[in-house]
Amino acid sequence: MKYCNGRFLTTLVDVIRYTTIMNLPIAEQRQIENEMIFRRANEKVGDDLDELNALHIEDDNPHLISDDDLLLQFKCECSDENCSARIPIKLSTYQKIHVDRDSFVIKLKHQVEAIEEVIITEEEYSVVKKNNSTPEPGADLNVTTIDNS
């Protein structure tokens, strides 16, 4: 395992991705990292639901188990560290989108052309794909020049 600038790089892919992001302008690096942090927070919702469902099974309350078509309010995964927009989307849809780790769910018109392209547009949201793959960031949001308010 290699350690670089506060990050553990566990595979050759991580090293290549880290090198790629380090060649981007710092503003774009921060924007990409913010989106990944927002996605991580949203994914925790799905993980928490899985844990809750396991407890319902353990407690013999299967009627309380949520299904994958549960409509949830996910946080916009755009670059703006101050964005508080919510996106109504079914858990199953959200999970399918994120099979591709370079895809993010954002409110309409929250994309940043320099770092991503819109690949899907729905009534309430867009799905964007990063122009460059990157390693997972730390836990803290970065200050950027993006303002979607």
C-alpha positions in Angstrom: 0.0 0.0 0.0 1.4 3.4 -1.0 0.6 6.6 1.0 0.6 9.9 -0.8 -0.6 13.4 0.3 -2.8 12.0 3.1 -4.3 9.2 1.0 -3.7 5.4 0.9 -3.3 4.2 -2.7 -4.1 0.5 -2.5 -3.9 -0.6 -6.2 -2.2 0.3 -9.4 -5.6 1.7 -10.6 -5.6 4.1 -7.5 -2.1 5.2 -8.3 -3.0 5.9 -12.0 -6.2 7.7 -11.0 -4.4 9.8 -8.3 -1.8 10.8 -10.9 -4.5 11.8 -13.3 -6.3 14.0 -10.8 -3.1 15.6 -9.7 -2.5 16.8 -13.3 -5.9 18.6 -13.2 -6.1 22.2 -12.1 -6.7 22.4 -8.3 -10.2 23.9 -8.7 -11.3 20.9 -10.8 -9.7 18.5 -8.3 -11.7 20.0 -5.5 -15.0 20.0 -7.5 -14.6 16.3 -8.3 -13.7 15.4 -4.7 -16.8 17.3 -3.5 -19.1 15.3 -5.7 -17.6 12.1 -4.5 -18.1 13.1 -0.8 -21.8 13.9 -1.5 -22.2 10.5 -3.2 -20.6 8.8 -0.2 -23.2 10.5 2.1 -26.1 9.4 -0.2 -24.8 5.8 -0.3 -24.8 5.7 3.5 -28.6 6.1 3.3 -28.8 2.8 1.3 -26.4 1.1 3.7 -28.4 2.3 6.7 -31.6 0.9 5.2 -29.9 -2.4 4.6 -28.9 -2.5 8.3 -32.4 -1.5 9.4 -33.9 -4.3 7.2 -31.5 -6.8 8.7 -32.7 -5.8 12.2 -36.3 -6.2 11.1 -35.5 -9.7 10.0 -33.7 -10.5 13.2 -36.6 -9.1 15.2 -39.1 -11.1 13.1 -40.8 -8.0 11.7 -40.5 -8.7 7.9 -43.5 -6.4 7.3 -41.3 -3.4 8.2 -38.7 -4.1 5.5 -38.3 -1.4 2.9 -38.2 -2.3 -0.7 -35.8 -1.1 -3.4 -38.6 1.1 -5.0 -38.7 3.3 -1.9 -38.7 7.0 -3.0 -36.0 8.9 -1.1 -34.7 12.4 -1.2 -31.0 12.2 -2.1 -28.6 15.1 -1.8 -27.5 16.7 -5.1 -24.0 15.3 -5.9 -22.8 18.5 -7.6 -19.5 20.3 -7.1 -21.0 23.2 -5.0 -20.0 22.6 -1.4 -23.0 24.8 -0.3 -25.6 23.1 -2.5 -28.5 21.8 -0.3 -30.8 20.6 -3.2 -32.6 17.3 -2.8 -33.5 14.9 -5.6 -36.5 12.6 -5.3 -35.3 9.2 -6.7 -36.1 5.6 -6.1 -33.4 3.7 -4.2 -33.2 1.1 -6.9 -32.7 3.7 -9.6 -30.0 5.5 -7.5 -28.1 2.2 -7.0 -28.2 1.3 -10.7 -26.8 4.7 -11.6 -23.9 4.3 -9.2 -22.8 0.9 -10.6 -20.6 3.2 -12.7 -18.4 4.9 -10.1 -17.7 7.8 -12.4 -21.5 8.7 -12.5 -23.2 11.2 -10.2 -26.8 12.4 -9.7 -27.3 16.1 -9.8 -30.1 18.6 -10.0 -30.7 19.9 -13.5 -28.2 22.5 -14.7 -25.8 21.8 -11.8 -23.1 20.3 -14.1 -19.7 21.7 -14.6 -18.6 21.3 -18.2 -14.9 21.3 -17.4 -15.1 18.1 -15.3 -18.2 16.2 -16.5 -20.8 15.6 -19.2 -24.5 15.0 -18.9 -25.3 11.4 -20.0 -29.0 11.2 -18.8 -31.6 13.9 -18.2 -34.8 13.1 -16.3 -37.5 15.5 -15.1 -36.0 16.1 -11.6 -32.3 15.3 -12.2 -29.3 14.7 -14.5 -26.7 12.0 -14.4 -23.2 13.2 -15.2 -20.1 11.2 -15.9 -16.7 12.4 -15.0 -14.2 13.2 -17.7 -11.4 11.8 -15.5 -11.6 8.9 -13.1 -10.3 9.8 -9.6 -9.6 8.0 -6.4 -12.0 8.4 -3.5 -11.4 11.6 -1.5 -11.1 12.3 2.2 -14.1 13.3 4.3 -14.0 17.1 4.1 -15.6 19.2 1.4 -13.5 21.6 -0.5 -14.2 25.3 -1.0 -14.8 25.9 -4.7 -16.0 28.8 -7.0 -19.2 26.9 -7.9 -22.4 28.5 -6.7 -25.7 26.8 -7.6 -27.9 28.9 -5.3 
